[in-house]
Amino acid sequence: MIKIFHLQLSLLLFFSVNSWAQNPNANQNKFRQLDADLPTPNVYRTASGAPGHAYWQNTADYQMDIVLDDDKQRIYGVEKINYTNKSPDDLEYLWIQLDQNVRNPESETYKIQQGNIKDGVSLYEYFNLFHTFPGGFNIDYVNDENGNSFSVKVNHTMMRVDLAKPLQSGDSIAINIKWWYNINDRMEMGGRSGYEYFKEEDNYLYTIAQFFPRMAVYSDVTGWQNKQFLGRGEFTLPFGDYDVKLTVPESMVVGATGEIQNEDEVLTDLQKERLEKAKTSDKPVIIITQDEAILNEKNRSSKTKTWHFKAQNVRDYGWCASRKFIWDAQGVQFGDRTVMAMSLYPKEGNPMWEMYSTKAIVLTLQTYSKFTFDYPYPVAYSINGKSIGMEYPMICFNGGRTDKEGKFTDNVKYRTILVIIHEVGHNYFPMIINSDERQWTWMDEGLNTFLQYQTERVWTDESGKPFPSRRGPAKLIVPYMKGDKRYISPIMTNSESIFQFGNNAYGKPCTALNILRETVMGPELFDYAFKIYANRWKFKHPSPADFFRTMEDASSVDLDWFWNGWFYTTDHCDIAITGVHQLKVDNQRPADGTTKKSNQKNIKKLAKQNKVNPMLQAVKSAENPAKAFDKIKANLTDIRKEILDKEVYLCQVDLKMIGGLVMPVILKLEYEDGSSEEVRIPAEIWKMQNELLENSVSKVLVTNKSVKKVVLDPNLETADTDVSNNAWPR
């Protein structure tokens, strides 16, 4: 016996240790706090998720003179950067982003591209292997305010400016840069900006961004933002004021970040009159008609025109120019302020763009403002470019075209509207709530997609149909969540290393926030906390910890389990009903003269009838159960006596968390009489579980009717990946 015992113990230890070795997190509690994973709070960022009393951020103001060469598809620029060091540190050097260098033939982006030739290559792929486009910045000089050259070092898409003496805390420095570069054909090479060529009429439509050397962010979190631009991870930039002059062919129309400063020089009297009317209109007003745009397309004057724009407190700059632009606008009121929602588009986008673009801008500004803060900028542009979706402060470039006859399907229509909502929405995340896109894509794309979904929910048009949202509802993320984990990354993964970029950075965080709002916290708590986060961090640089901490601090809801499961792991939700056991409560008094033995027989008899008598259980060991019953009942409160007189059923539901992702338990109970009710159990029911305990729990529900059927997650709220085990009976 002793040897057998030791053998059993050894086998038990072997299997336990082996199980632990295969999964070292098997005993890890799903509700562990994230304190060890989040940065330590300090005077810059508090434990509440708010900016600290010593929070700081540097600024970069720009003056730029830009010339568009429409014959060579080239941009020439001269800029002056006034950089102010508001950090407590003295800076020995400055870093400037040179994003156009991603198109240099020697770009690291090209060098790290993967591919194969085992099945041959397409003509497009073949030509792309040669990287013949002469892209990248050509820097003529980098001078100080006295005209003296700075010592610089260009490291791919970053340029270090070495200073003769450190830039001390509180001081400013001026940097003058002259540069030019060749604009890429966006339709051939792709990219966030470039030109689109219309061969039939020999015309160009320019959507221009990342077009100037831009100051990198120096922050208390990372120091200098030092990640190279490889193409996917986007941007993080300091705020500042921009004074920009854009010189283009005379017949071109320009849209840009900021307000036009010289309307009298670049607009006709009729255009100005229409713009004034648009400020108070309840629908879009045409500023340049399609017929007028067609006339502009034919104008090949060699003269130029300079458009002057100014923008305050923005983190970046974008612009567009074309002879082809139709222009419409509508004012949106925020208190005593009028924001101009405006769209520029070629005739190839009409009539769809005239019908929906500016309408989508207006709804986006109104909805996002409801969830965050009133849109603070004076304008919001939506620019039509084929096969594009990209955002910059006050301006964005959006795809969506009709066919040659001006017709479009519902799919094209809704796809166009959702892109406009999404890109206009980026004004909030990350243009104002300025997260580090190069590191954490989800902080702008995920939060923005969440509010995009909220906007789609209130969209109305002539069809009367609800908007066919592609992301947001929990059920839409299920195929991704139950996919091959080898090709799924945690949300908390650097932008360049994410598998399935759209699902990971857009879909999953959007769905997580929607579940957090609708199922975990409730709209009231969520909306309050989300608005607190937005207002705390507008025009600042938040980190993931600031978001996580604020959402908990402003709601008094411990969400560490949620952030851990949804953002730090690739676990999925699969909760199963493994069994249901139901008893009817029968609280009849034992007959006088009964004995302890007969009382115990009564208990067994009730059990066979699927009944239970808690009072009999309490007195089963008494010599005279009837007297014991009366004594106990006499000492009960009125409320408890009332409970004993009710018709009650006890329903035990056994649950197992198979997928590993902690979620609330939502049960629909269907009764024998045809009625039903919903029971919502917080996620904390799993707080004592781990894999070694098989992640199993049981919940006893009290009802006043016999339960006929139990359904788990009846409204598909939790992204449960296997609903075949969500019902009893099966």
C-alpha positions in Angstrom: 0.0 0.0 0.0 2.8 2.4 0.8 4.5 1.7 -2.5 1.3 2.1 -4.4 0.6 5.4 -2.6 4.1 6.7 -3.5 3.5 5.6 -7.1 0.2 7.5 -7.3 1.8 10.5 -5.7 4.7 10.5 -8.1 2.3 10.2 -11.1 0.3 13.1 -9.7 3.3 15.2 -9.3 4.6 14.3 -12.7 1.4 15.3 -14.5 1.0 18.5 -12.4 4.6 19.6 -13.1 4.4 18.6 -16.7 1.1 20.6 -17.1 2.8 23.6 -15.5 5.8 23.3 -17.7 3.6 23.4 -20.8 1.7 26.4 -19.6 3.6 28.5 -17.0 0.6 30.8 -16.8 -1.8 28.0 -15.9 -2.1 29.1 -12.3 -2.2 32.8 -13.1 -5.2 34.6 -11.8 -7.2 36.4 -14.5 -7.9 39.2 -12.0 -4.3 40.0 -11.2 -3.6 43.7 -11.0 -1.6 45.4 -13.8 0.5 47.6 -11.4 3.6 45.7 -12.3 3.0 46.1 -16.0 2.2 49.8 -16.1 4.8 52.6 -15.6 5.2 54.0 -12.1 3.1 57.1 -11.6 5.1 60.3 -11.1 4.8 64.1 -11.2 4.2 64.0 -14.9 1.6 61.3 -15.1 -0.5 60.4 -12.0 -1.9 57.1 -10.8 -5.4 58.4 -11.6 -4.4 58.6 -15.3 -4.4 62.4 -15.4 -1.5 64.7 -16.4 0.6 65.4 -13.3 1.2 68.9 -11.8 4.6 68.9 -13.6 3.4 67.6 -16.9 5.2 69.3 -19.9 5.4 69.0 -23.6 7.6 70.8 -26.2 6.2 72.8 -29.1 7.2 73.4 -32.7 5.9 76.3 -34.7 6.4 76.4 -38.5 6.5 79.1 -41.2 6.6 77.5 -44.7 6.6 78.6 -48.3 5.7 75.7 -50.5 5.7 75.6 -54.3 4.0 72.8 -56.3 5.6 72.1 -59.7 2.8 70.6 -61.7 5.0 69.9 -64.7 7.6 67.8 -62.9 5.3 66.6 -60.0 7.7 68.0 -57.5 7.5 70.0 -54.3 9.9 72.7 -53.2 9.9 74.1 -49.7 11.5 76.5 -47.4 10.6 76.3 -43.7 11.5 77.8 -40.4 10.9 75.8 -37.3 10.8 77.6 -34.0 11.3 74.8 -31.4 10.7 75.4 -27.7 12.1 73.2 -25.0 9.6 73.1 -22.2 11.0 69.9 -20.7 13.2 70.0 -17.5 16.1 68.6 -19.6 18.8 70.3 -21.6 18.9 68.9 -25.1 22.2 68.2 -26.8 20.6 67.5 -30.2 17.3 67.5 -31.9 15.6 64.9 -34.0 13.6 65.7 -37.2 11.5 63.2 -39.1 12.1 62.8 -42.8 9.2 60.6 -43.8 9.6 61.0 -47.5 12.9 59.1 -47.2 10.8 55.9 -47.0 10.7 56.2 -50.8 14.4 56.6 -51.3 15.7 53.7 -53.4 17.9 52.7 -50.5 15.0 52.8 -48.0 15.1 50.2 -45.2 11.4 49.6 -45.9 12.4 48.2 -49.3 15.2 46.1 -47.7 13.0 44.4 -45.2 10.1 43.6 -47.5 9.3 39.9 -47.7 8.2 37.9 -50.8 8.6 34.7 -52.8 9.0 33.8 -56.5 8.1 30.1 -56.3 4.9 30.7 -58.3 6.2 33.6 -60.4 5.6 37.3 -59.9 3.2 39.7 -61.4 4.3 42.6 -63.6 3.5 45.0 -60.8 5.6 43.0 -58.3 8.4 42.7 -60.8 8.8 46.4 -61.5 8.5 47.1 -57.7 11.6 45.0 -57.1 13.8 47.5 -58.8 12.8 50.6 -56.7 13.6 53.0 -59.5 11.5 56.0 -58.2 13.9 58.8 -57.2 12.1 59.5 -54.0 13.2 61.0 -50.7 14.1 64.4 -49.4 16.8 66.5 -51.1 18.1 68.8 -48.3 19.7 72.0 -49.6 20.5 73.4 -46.2 19.8 73.2 -42.5 20.8 76.6 -41.0 20.4 78.6 -37.8 18.8 82.0 -37.7 22.1 83.6 -38.6 22.5 81.5 -41.8 25.1 79.2 -40.2 24.9 75.6 -41.1 24.0 73.0 -38.4 25.9 69.8 -38.3 23.4 67.1 -39.2 23.3 63.3 -39.5 20.6 61.7 -41.7 19.7 58.2 -40.5 17.2 56.9 -43.0 13.9 58.6 -42.0 15.4 60.6 -39.1 17.8 63.5 -39.1 19.8 64.5 -36.0 20.6 68.2 -35.7 23.7 68.7 -33.5 23.7 71.8 -31.4 26.8 73.9 -30.6 25.5 74.1 -27.1 22.6 72.3 -25.4 19.2 73.8 -25.7 18.4 74.6 -22.1 15.0 74.1 -20.5 12.8 77.0 -21.3 14.8 78.1 -24.3 13.8 78.2 -28.0 15.8 77.7 -31.2 15.2 78.5 -34.9 16.0 76.0 -37.6 15.8 76.9 -41.3 15.5 74.1 -43.9 15.4 74.2 -47.7 14.4 71.0 -49.4 12.6 69.4 -52.4 11.3 66.0 -53.4 9.6 64.2 -56.2 5.9 63.4 -55.6 5.0 59.7 -55.9 2.3 58.4 -58.1 0.0 57.2 -55.4 -2.0 54.9 -57.8 1.1 53.0 -58.8 3.2 53.1 -55.6 0.6 53.4 -53.0 1.1 55.5 -49.9 -0.7 58.0 -47.7 -0.1 60.9 -50.0 1.0 61.6 -53.6 -0.8 62.4 -56.9 -3.5 60.8 -59.0 -3.2 61.2 -62.7 -6.2 61.6 -65.0 -4.8 60.6 -68.4 -7.9 61.5 -70.5 -7.6 65.2 -69.7 -3.9 65.3 -68.6 -4.8 66.5 -65.0 -3.5 65.8 -61.6 -5.1 65.6 -58.2 -2.6 66.1 -55.4 -3.2 64.9 -51.8 0.0 66.0 -50.0 1.2 65.0 -46.5 4.4 64.1 -44.7 5.8 66.6 -47.1 8.1 68.6 -44.9 10.8 67.8 -42.3 8.9 67.6 -39.0 10.1 67.8 -35.5 9.9 64.5 -33.6 8.3 64.3 -30.1 10.5 64.5 -27.0 8.5 63.3 -24.1 8.7 62.1 -20.5 7.7 58.6 -21.6 10.2 57.8 -24.3 12.6 60.7 -24.6 13.0 61.3 -28.3 10.6 59.3 -30.5 13.3 57.3 -32.2 11.5 54.7 -34.2 12.2 54.8 -38.0 9.2 55.2 -40.3 8.9 51.9 -42.1 5.5 52.6 -43.6 2.9 51.1 -41.2 3.5 52.8 -37.9 2.2 56.3 -38.3 3.2 59.5 -36.5 3.6 61.3 -33.3 4.4 65.0 -33.4 4.5 68.0 -31.2 1.8 70.7 -31.3 2.5 74.1 -32.7 1.2 77.0 -34.9 1.5 76.9 -38.6 1.8 79.8 -41.1 1.8 78.3 -44.6 1.9 79.7 -48.1 1.1 77.3 -50.9 1.9 78.4 -54.5 0.2 76.3 -57.2 -1.0 76.8 -60.8 -3.6 79.6 -60.9 -6.5 77.3 -62.0 -6.1 74.9 -59.1 -8.2 74.9 -55.9 -6.5 74.3 -52.6 -7.7 72.8 -49.3 -5.4 72.7 -46.3 -5.0 72.5 -42.5 -6.1 75.9 -41.2 -8.1 78.9 -42.3 -7.6 80.8 -45.5 -6.0 84.2 -44.8 -6.3 85.8 -48.3 -9.8 85.0 -49.6 -9.8 88.1 -51.6 -6.8 87.0 -53.6 -7.7 83.4 -54.2 -11.6 83.3 -54.3 -14.0 85.1 -56.6 -16.7 87.3 -55.2 -19.3 84.6 -56.1 -17.4 82.0 -54.2 -17.1 84.2 -51.2 -20.8 84.9 -51.3 -21.6 81.2 -51.4 -19.2 80.5 -48.5 -20.9 83.1 -46.4 -24.3 81.6 -47.2 -23.0 78.1 -46.2 -22.1 79.3 -42.7 -25.8 79.4 -41.7 -27.2 76.8 -44.1 -28.8 73.6 -42.7 -27.5 71.7 -45.8 -24.4 71.8 -48.0 -24.0 74.8 -50.3 -22.1 74.4 -53.5 -19.1 76.8 -53.6 -17.7 75.6 -57.0 -20.2 73.7 -59.1 -19.4 70.7 -61.3 -19.7 72.8 -64.5 -17.3 75.4 -63.0 -14.8 72.6 -62.1 -15.0 71.2 -65.6 -14.0 74.6 -66.9 -11.1 74.8 -64.5 -9.9 71.4 -65.7 -9.3 72.9 -69.2 -7.4 76.0 -67.9 -3.7 75.6 -68.6 -2.5 79.1 -67.6 1.2 79.3 -66.7 0.4 81.8 -64.0 0.5 80.8 -60.3 -1.6 81.6 -57.2 -0.5 81.6 -53.6 -3.0 80.4 -51.0 -2.2 81.5 -47.4 -3.3 79.4 -44.4 -2.8 79.6 -40.7 -3.5 77.0 -38.1 -3.1 77.1 -34.3 -2.3 74.3 -32.0 -2.1 71.5 -34.5 0.4 68.6 -34.6 0.8 68.2 -38.3 -0.2 69.7 -41.7 -1.8 68.4 -44.9 -3.1 69.9 -48.1 -4.5 69.2 -51.5 -4.6 70.9 -54.9 -6.3 70.2 -58.2 -8.1 71.9 -61.2 -10.8 69.2 -60.9 -12.3 70.1 -57.5 -16.0 70.7 -56.9 -16.4 72.4 -53.5 -19.3 72.4 -51.1 -19.6 73.5 -47.5 -21.9 73.7 -44.5 -21.6 75.5 -41.1 -21.8 73.5 -37.9 -22.7 75.3 -34.7 -20.8 74.7 -31.4 -22.1 77.4 -29.0 -21.3 80.8 -30.6 -18.7 79.2 -32.9 -19.3 78.1 -36.5 -17.2 75.3 -37.9 -17.0 74.9 -41.6 -17.5 71.3 -42.8 -16.2 71.3 -46.4 -15.7 68.7 -49.2 -13.5 68.9 -52.3 -14.0 66.2 -55.0 -13.6 65.6 -58.7 -16.6 65.0 -61.0 -15.6 61.3 -60.9 -17.0 61.2 -57.3 -20.3 62.8 -58.2 -23.2 62.7 -57.5 -22.4 60.5 -54.5 -19.9 62.9 -52.9 -22.3 65.9 -53.3 -25.0 63.8 -51.6 -23.1 62.4 -48.7 -19.6 63.7 -47.9 -20.3 67.0 -46.1 -23.4 65.4 -44.4 -21.0 62.7 -43.0 -18.6 65.4 -41.8 -21.4 67.2 -39.9 -22.7 64.1 -38.2 -19.2 63.0 -37.3 -18.3 66.3 -35.6 -21.6 66.3 -33.7 -21.4 62.7 -32.5 -17.7 62.7 -31.6 -18.2 66.0 -29.8 -21.0 64.4 -27.7 -18.6 61.7 -26.6 -15.6 63.9 -26.1 -15.5 67.7 -26.4 -16.7 70.3 -28.9 -14.7 70.2 -32.1 -12.1 73.0 -31.5 -10.9 73.8 -35.0 -12.5 76.2 -37.4 -12.7 73.8 -40.4 -13.0 70.1 -41.3 -12.2 69.1 -44.9 -13.0 65.8 -46.6 -11.0 65.4 -49.9 -11.8 62.7 -52.4 -8.9 60.7 -53.7 -9.2 57.2 -55.3 -8.4 54.3 -53.1 -7.3 56.2 -50.1 -8.1 56.9 -46.5 -5.8 59.1 -44.5 -6.1 61.9 -41.9 -4.4 65.1 -40.8 -5.5 68.0 -38.7 -8.7 69.6 -40.2 -8.2 67.7 -43.5 -8.5 64.1 -44.6 -8.2 62.2 -47.9 -11.0 59.6 -48.6 -11.8 57.1 -51.3 -15.0 56.3 -53.0 -16.0 56.8 -56.6 -18.9 56.3 -58.9 -18.8 54.5 -62.2 -18.4 56.3 -65.5 -22.1 56.9 -65.6 -22.2 58.4 -62.2 -23.9 55.3 -60.6 -22.9 53.6 -57.4 -24.0 50.6 -55.4 -25.1 50.6 -51.7 -21.8 48.9 -50.9 -19.8 51.7 -52.5 -22.0 54.3 -50.8 -21.6 52.9 -47.3 -18.0 52.2 -47.8 -17.4 55.8 -48.8 -19.4 57.2 -45.8 -17.6 55.0 -43.3 -14.2 56.1 -44.6 -15.2 59.7 -44.3 -16.6 59.3 -40.8 -13.4 57.4 -39.8 -10.9 59.9 -41.3 -12.8 63.0 -40.1 -13.0 61.4 -36.7 -9.2 61.1 -36.6 -9.2 64.8 -35.8 -10.0 63.7 -32.2 -7.8 60.6 -32.1 -4.9 61.2 -32.6 -4.8 64.8 -33.9 -6.0 66.4 -30.7 -5.7 63.5 -28.2 -2.2 63.0 -29.5 -1.1 59.4 -28.8 2.0 57.8 -30.3 0.8 56.1 -33.4 4.2 54.7 -34.3 4.2 52.7 -31.1 0.5 52.1 -30.3 -1.8 52.0 -33.3 -4.8 50.9 -31.3 -4.8 54.2 -29.3 -5.9 56.1 -32.4 -7.3 53.6 -34.8 -9.1 51.5 -32.2 -10.6 54.4 -30.2 -11.5 56.2 -33.4 -13.2 53.1 -34.9 -15.2 52.8 -31.7 -16.6 56.3 -32.1 -17.0 55.7 -35.9 -19.3 52.9 -34.9 -21.3 55.1 -32.6 -21.7 57.6 -35.5 -22.8 54.9 -37.9 -25.5 53.9 -35.4 -27.1 57.3 -35.7 -26.6 57.7 -39.4 -29.9 58.2 -41.4 -30.4 58.5 -45.1 -33.2 58.1 -47.7 -33.1 54.3 -47.5 -34.2 54.1 -43.9 -31.9 51.1 -43.4 -29.5 50.9 -40.4 -25.9 51.4 -41.3 -24.2 48.1 -42.2 -21.3 48.5 -39.8 -18.2 46.4 -40.5 -16.7 46.7 -37.0 -18.2 47.3 -33.5 -20.8 44.5 -32.7 -19.2 41.7 -30.8 -20.3 39.0 -33.3 -18.3 40.6 -36.1 -14.9 40.0 -34.3 -15.6 36.2 -33.7 -13.9 34.9 -36.8 -10.7 36.7 -35.9 -10.8 35.8 -32.2 -11.1 32.1 -32.9 -8.4 32.1 -35.6 -5.0 30.6 -35.6 -3.2 32.1 -32.7 0.2 31.9 -34.5 -1.1 34.8 -36.6 -2.8 36.8 -33.9 -0.9 39.5 -31.9 -2.0 41.0 -28.6 -3.4 44.5 -29.1 -0.4 45.8 -27.0 2.0 45.1 -29.8 4.2 47.6 -31.7 2.6 48.8 -35.0 5.2 47.2 -37.2 4.9 43.7 -35.6 1.2 43.2 -35.7 -0.4 40.3 -37.5 -3.7 41.1 -39.2 -3.4 44.8 -38.8 -7.0 45.8 -39.5 -8.5 43.2 -37.1 -5.8 43.9 -34.4 -5.6 47.7 -34.4 -9.1 48.6 -35.6 -11.6 45.8 -35.1 -10.6 44.2 -31.8 -10.0 47.4 -29.7 -13.2 48.9 -31.2 -15.2 45.8 -30.2 -13.6 45.6 -26.8 -14.6 49.2 -26.0 -18.1 48.6 -27.3 -18.4 45.5 -25.0 -16.9 47.5 -22.2 -19.6 50.2 -22.7 -22.7 48.0 -23.4 -22.0 44.9 -21.3 -19.4 45.5 -18.6 -19.7 49.1 -17.4 -22.9 50.4 -18.9 -23.2 53.5 -21.1 -23.5 56.0 -18.2 -20.3 55.0 -16.4 -18.4 54.4 -19.6 -19.4 57.6 -21.3 -18.5 59.7 -18.3 -15.0 58.1 -17.9 -14.3 58.2 -21.7 -15.2 61.9 -21.8 -12.9 62.5 -18.8 -10.0 60.8 -20.6 -10.6 62.9 -23.8 -10.7 66.2 -21.9 -7.7 65.3 -19.7 -5.6 64.5 -22.7 -6.8 66.8 -25.5 -3.8 68.7 -26.9 -1.5 66.4 -24.9 0.4 63.1 -25.4 -1.3 60.2 -23.6 0.0 56.7 -23.2 -1.9 53.4 -22.8 -1.5 53.5 -19.0 -3.2 57.0 -19.0 -6.2 55.6 -20.8 -6.5 52.4 -18.6 -6.1 54.3 -15.4 -8.5 57.1 -16.3 -11.3 54.7 -17.3 -11.0 53.0 -13.9 -10.5 56.2 -11.9 -13.5 58.0 -13.3 -15.8 55.0 -13.0 -14.7 53.2 -9.8 -14.7 49.9 -11.8 -11.7 47.6 -11.5 -10.9 46.8 -15.1 -7.5 45.2 -14.8 -9.0 41.8 -15.8 -10.5 43.4 -18.9 -7.3 45.2 -20.1 -5.2 42.1 -19.3 -7.5 39.7 -21.3 -8.4 41.9 -24.2 -5.2 44.0 -24.7 -2.3 41.9 -23.4 -3.3 38.4 -24.5 -4.7 36.6 -27.5 -7.3 34.6 -25.4 -10.8 34.3 -26.8 -14.2 34.1 -25.2 -15.7 30.6 -25.2 -17.9 29.9 -22.2 -19.9 26.7 -22.1 -22.9 25.6 -20.1 -21.7 22.2 -18.9 -24.8 21.3 -16.9 -28.1 22.5 -15.4 -29.7 21.1 -12.2 -33.1 22.3 -11.0 -34.9 21.7 -7.7 -38.4 22.9 -6.6 -38.5 24.2 -3.0 -41.1 22.4 -0.9 -41.1 23.8 2.7 -43.9 21.6 4.2 -43.8 21.1 7.9 -43.0 17.5 9.2 -46.0 15.7 10.6 -46.2 15.6 14.4 -44.7 12.5 15.9 -42.2 12.0 13.1 -38.8 10.8 14.0 -35.3 11.8 12.9 -35.2 8.6 10.8 -38.5 9.3 9.0 -37.5 12.8 8.4 -34.3 11.7 6.6 -36.5 9.4 4.5 -38.6 12.4 3.5 -35.4 14.2 2.4 -34.4 11.3 0.1 -37.9 11.1 -1.2 -37.9 14.8 -2.2 -34.5 14.4 -3.8 -36.0 11.7 -6.1 -38.8 14.2 -7.0 -36.2 16.9 -7.8 -37.4 18.8 -4.8 -35.6 20.3 -1.8 -36.8 21.4 1.7 -34.1 23.6 3.3 -36.1 23.4 6.6 -36.0 19.6 6.7 -32.2 19.8 6.0 -31.9 22.1 9.1 -33.9 19.7 11.4 -32.9 16.3 9.9 -30.8 15.4 12.9 -33.4 16.5 15.5 -35.1 13.8 17.7 -38.4 15.6 17.1 -38.2 17.3 13.7 -41.7 18.8 13.9 -41.0 20.7 17.1 -37.6 21.7 15.8 -39.2 23.0 12.6 -41.7 25.2 14.6 -39.0 26.6 16.8 -36.8 27.6 13.9 -39.6 29.1 12.0 -40.8 31.1 15.0 -37.4 32.8 15.3 -37.3 33.8 11.7 -37.8 37.4 10.6 -41.0 38.3 8.8 -39.1 38.6 5.5 -37.7 35.1 5.8 -41.1 33.6 6.8 -42.5 35.3 3.7 -39.7 33.6 1.6 -40.7 30.2 3.0 -44.3 30.7 1.8 -43.3 31.5 -1.8 -43.2 29.1 -4.7 -39.5 28.9 -5.4 -37.3 27.0 -7.8 -33.5 26.7 -7.5 -31.6 26.4 -10.8 -27.9 25.5 -10.7 -26.0 26.4 -13.9 -22.6 24.9 -14.3 -20.2 27.0 -16.5 -16.7 26.4 -17.9 -14.4 29.1 -19.3 -12.8 27.3 -22.3 -11.3 30.2 -24.3 -9.4 31.8 -21.4 -10.9 35.3 -21.9 -12.8 36.4 -18.8 -16.2 37.8 -19.6 -19.5 38.5 -17.8 -22.1 35.7 -17.9 -25.4 36.6 -19.5 -28.1 34.0 -19.2 -31.6 33.9 -20.7 -34.0 31.8 -18.7 -37.0 30.4 -20.6 -39.8 29.1 -18.4 -42.4 26.4 -18.8 -45.2 29.0 -19.1 -43.5 30.6 -22.2 -42.1 33.7 -20.4 -38.4 34.5 -20.1 -36.0 36.8 -18.2 -32.3 37.7 -18.5 -29.8 37.3 -15.7 -26.5 39.3 -15.9 -23.6 38.1 -13.8 -20.4 40.2 -13.5 -17.1 38.8 -14.7 -15.9 38.6 -11.2 -17.7 35.3 -10.8 -14.4 33.9 -12.3 -12.2 35.7 -9.8 -11.0 32.5 -8.0 -10.5 30.4 -11.2 -7.4 29.3 -13.2 -6.6 26.5 -15.6 -5.5 24.1 -12.9 -9.0 24.5 -11.4 -10.4 23.9 -14.9 -11.9 27.5 -14.9 -15.3 26.1 -13.8 -17.9 27.7 -11.7 -21.5 27.0 -10.7 -24.2 29.6 -10.1 -27.5 29.0 -8.3 -30.4 31.1 -9.5 -33.6 31.6 -7.6 -36.8 31.7 -9.7 -40.5 31.5 -9.1 -41.1 29.4 -12.2 -39.8 26.1 -13.6 -36.9 26.7 -16.0 -37.4 25.0 -19.4 -34.3 26.3 -21.2 -31.1 28.2 -20.4 -29.3 30.2 -23.1 -25.8 31.7 -22.6 -25.0 35.1 -24.2 -28.4 35.3 -26.0 -27.8 38.7 -27.6 -24.2 37.8 -28.8 -22.7 40.5 -26.6 -19.4 38.8 -25.6 -17.8 37.6 -28.8 -18.3 34.0 -27.7 -16.6 31.9 -30.4 -18.6 28.7 -30.0 -22.3 29.1 -29.4 -23.0 25.3 -29.8 -22.2 24.9 -26.1 -24.3 27.9 -25.0 -27.6 26.3 -24.4 -29.3 23.7 -22.1 -30.7 21.4 -23.3 -28.3 21.2 -26.1 
